[in-house]
């Protein structure tokens, strides 16, 4: 979010609202407003599915997609991971960078939409997307960007709220058909991928924060073989 983030490239410096965000400005504004409305939007603790699924993985390079206020990124960094954390909201990233400084860990922050970010292809040992709000497009750009970031031998972990994908469009304007769900990733997999987990399970939810009312997760964990 400093000068070298103008094209969505990573930086470990403190984010700045004046950076060169790459992505849809309306999406950025929507999420900035959502974060600005509350002093803390999320619980400040790592997501339970990430903790469970990453426990047996050897730390390497990880991409945290939709990192929000940074709880997952900080937990991963404390566990020895080299963390790149991406979000569309500058407000969220400023908070996340502050939390990382307080925790004494280094994180590479990227202020960009996933599909616009300049990320090294096939280079992350873990790509984690916990309840991401990824917009669906005819060319499956977000789904393909997630898969493209995973290194050979690496893992993509996508977790979402169970049942949301089958809801009807809300009067509020939320339409599940507009977003990417785990089943859409699964549909794109070929022989280069092995599915390790594809299930619905009770959610281990941190106390407090938005989304705490959801009780079950959809968990998709796939490994890139080559």
C-alpha positions in Angstrom: 0.0 0.0 0.0 3.0 2.1 -0.4 4.4 3.0 -3.8 5.4 -0.6 -4.7 1.8 -1.7 -4.1 0.5 0.6 -6.9 0.2 -2.4 -9.1 -1.0 -4.7 -6.4 2.5 -6.0 -5.5 3.3 -7.0 -1.9 4.7 -4.6 0.7 5.5 -5.0 4.4 5.1 -1.3 5.0 2.2 0.3 6.7 -0.8 0.7 4.4 -1.9 4.1 3.3 -5.4 5.2 2.1 -3.6 7.1 -0.7 -2.0 4.1 -2.3 -2.6 2.8 -5.8 -5.4 0.3 -5.2 -6.0 -2.0 -8.1 -9.6 -3.2 -8.5 -13.2 -1.9 -8.7 -13.4 1.4 -6.7 -17.0 0.7 -5.9 -16.1 -2.6 -4.2 -13.3 -0.9 -2.3 -15.7 1.9 -1.2 -18.3 -0.6 -0.1 -15.9 -2.5 2.1 -14.1 0.6 3.4 -17.5 1.9 4.6 -18.4 -1.4 6.2 -15.1 -1.4 8.2 -15.4 2.3 9.0 -18.8 1.7 10.6 -17.3 -0.4 13.4 -14.2 -0.1 15.5 -13.7 -3.8 15.0 -15.6 -5.8 12.5 -14.2 -9.3 13.2 -13.3 -11.2 16.4 -9.5 -10.7 16.2 -8.9 -14.4 16.4 -8.0 -16.8 13.6 -10.7 -18.8 11.9 -11.2 -22.3 13.3 -11.2 -24.1 10.0 -7.9 -22.5 9.1 -6.3 -23.5 12.4 -7.5 -27.1 12.0 -6.5 -27.5 8.4 -3.1 -25.8 8.6 -2.0 -27.6 11.7 -0.4 -30.5 9.8 1.2 -28.3 7.1 4.8 -27.4 6.9 5.1 -23.6 7.0 6.1 -22.0 3.7 4.7 -19.2 1.6 1.0 -18.4 2.2 -1.5 -16.1 0.5 -4.3 -14.9 2.8 -7.2 -13.8 0.5 -9.6 -11.3 2.0 -7.4 -10.9 5.1 -9.7 -8.3 6.7 -8.2 -7.0 10.0 -5.4 -9.6 9.9 -6.1 -12.2 12.5 -5.4 -15.2 10.2 -2.3 -13.5 8.7 -0.9 -12.8 12.1 -1.6 -16.3 13.3 0.1 -17.8 10.3 3.1 -15.5 10.7 3.5 -16.5 14.3 3.5 -20.1 13.1 6.5 -19.5 10.8 4.7 -18.8 7.5 5.9 -16.2 5.1 2.6 -14.4 4.7 1.2 -12.3 1.9 -2.2 -10.9 2.9 -4.6 -9.3 0.4 -7.7 -7.2 0.8 -9.8 -4.7 -1.1 -10.3 -2.5 1.9 -7.6 0.0 2.9 -9.4 0.6 6.2 -9.1 -3.1 7.0 -5.4 -3.3 5.9 -4.5 -0.3 8.0 -5.9 -2.1 11.1 -4.3 -5.3 10.1 -0.9 -3.7 9.7 -1.3 -2.1 13.2 -2.2 -5.4 14.7 0.8 -7.1 13.0 3.2 -4.4 14.4 1.7 -4.9 17.9 2.3 -8.7 17.5 5.8 -8.2 16.3 5.3 -10.1 13.0 6.1 -9.3 9.4 3.3 -9.5 6.8 3.4 -8.5 3.1 0.2 -6.5 2.5 -1.4 -6.2 -0.9 -4.2 -3.7 -1.5 -6.0 -5.1 -4.5 -8.8 -7.3 -5.8 -7.6 -10.9 -6.2 -8.2 -10.9 -9.9 -6.2 -7.6 -10.4 -3.3 -8.3 -8.0 0.2 -8.8 -9.3 1.1 -12.1 -7.6 3.9 -14.6 -8.5 2.1 -17.5 -10.2 2.2 -21.0 -8.8 4.3 -19.9 -5.8 2.3 -20.3 -2.6 2.4 -23.4 -0.5 -1.0 -22.5 1.0 -3.7 -20.2 -0.4 -6.3 -19.6 2.3 -9.6 -18.0 1.5 -11.8 -17.8 4.6 -15.4 -16.8 3.8 -14.3 -14.6 0.8 -16.7 -12.3 -1.0 -15.3 -13.1 -4.4 -17.6 -11.9 -7.3 -18.5 -14.5 -9.9 -17.7 -13.7 -13.6 -18.4 -15.7 -16.8 -14.7 -16.5 -17.2 -14.4 -17.8 -13.6 -11.6 -15.2 -13.0 -11.6 -15.4 -9.2 -11.7 -19.2 -9.1 -8.9 -19.4 -11.6 -6.8 -16.8 -9.7 -7.1 -18.9 -6.6 -5.9 -22.0 -8.3 -3.2 -20.3 -10.3 -1.5 -19.0 -7.1 -0.9 -22.5 -5.6 2.6 -23.9 -6.0 3.0 -27.6 -7.1 2.6 -29.6 -4.0 0.7 -26.7 -2.3 -2.8 -26.5 -0.9 -5.8 -24.3 -1.6 -8.1 -24.0 1.4 -11.5 -22.4 0.7 -14.0 -22.1 3.6 -17.5 -20.7 3.4 -20.7 -20.5 5.3 -22.9 -23.5 4.6 -26.3 -22.8 3.2 -25.6 -19.3 1.9 -25.0 -20.6 -1.6 -28.5 -22.0 -1.9 -30.4 -18.9 -0.5 -32.6 -16.8 -2.6 -31.6 -13.2 -3.5 -32.2 -10.9 -0.5 -34.2 -7.7 -0.5 -30.9 -6.1 0.7 -29.4 -6.8 -2.6 -27.3 -9.8 -1.7 -27.6 -12.6 -4.3 -25.7 -15.8 -3.8 -25.5 -16.3 -7.5 -23.2 -13.3 -7.7 -20.4 -15.0 -5.6 -17.9 -17.8 -5.8 -18.6 -20.9 -3.7 -16.5 -24.0 -3.0 -18.5 -26.1 -5.5 -17.4 -23.8 -8.3 -13.7 -24.4 -7.5 -14.3 -28.1 -7.3 -15.9 -28.0 -10.8 -12.7 -26.6 -12.3 -10.3 -29.2 -10.9 -8.6 -31.6 -13.3 -6.0 -34.4 -12.9 -3.4 -31.9 -11.6 -5.4 -31.6 -8.4 -6.3 -34.0 -5.5 -9.2 -33.3 -3.3 -8.3 -33.9 0.4 -11.4 -32.4 2.1 -14.8 -31.5 0.6 -17.3 -31.5 3.4 -19.8 -29.6 5.5 -18.9 -29.5 9.2 -19.8 -27.6 12.4 -18.1 -24.3 12.5 -15.5 -23.6 15.2 -16.3 -19.9 15.4 -14.3 -17.2 17.3 -16.5 -15.4 19.8 -17.8 -12.0 18.6 -17.5 -10.3 15.3 -19.6 -10.3 12.2 -20.7 -13.7 11.0 -20.6 -15.4 14.4 -24.2 -16.6 13.9 -23.3 -19.0 11.2 -23.1 -22.6 12.6 -21.7 -24.7 9.8 -18.8 -24.5 7.3 -18.3 -25.7 3.8 -14.6 -26.8 3.7 -12.7 -27.5 0.5 -9.0 -28.4 0.7 -7.3 -29.4 -2.5 -3.7 -30.1 -3.3 -1.9 -29.3 -6.5 0.0 -32.3 -7.7 2.0 -30.7 -10.5 
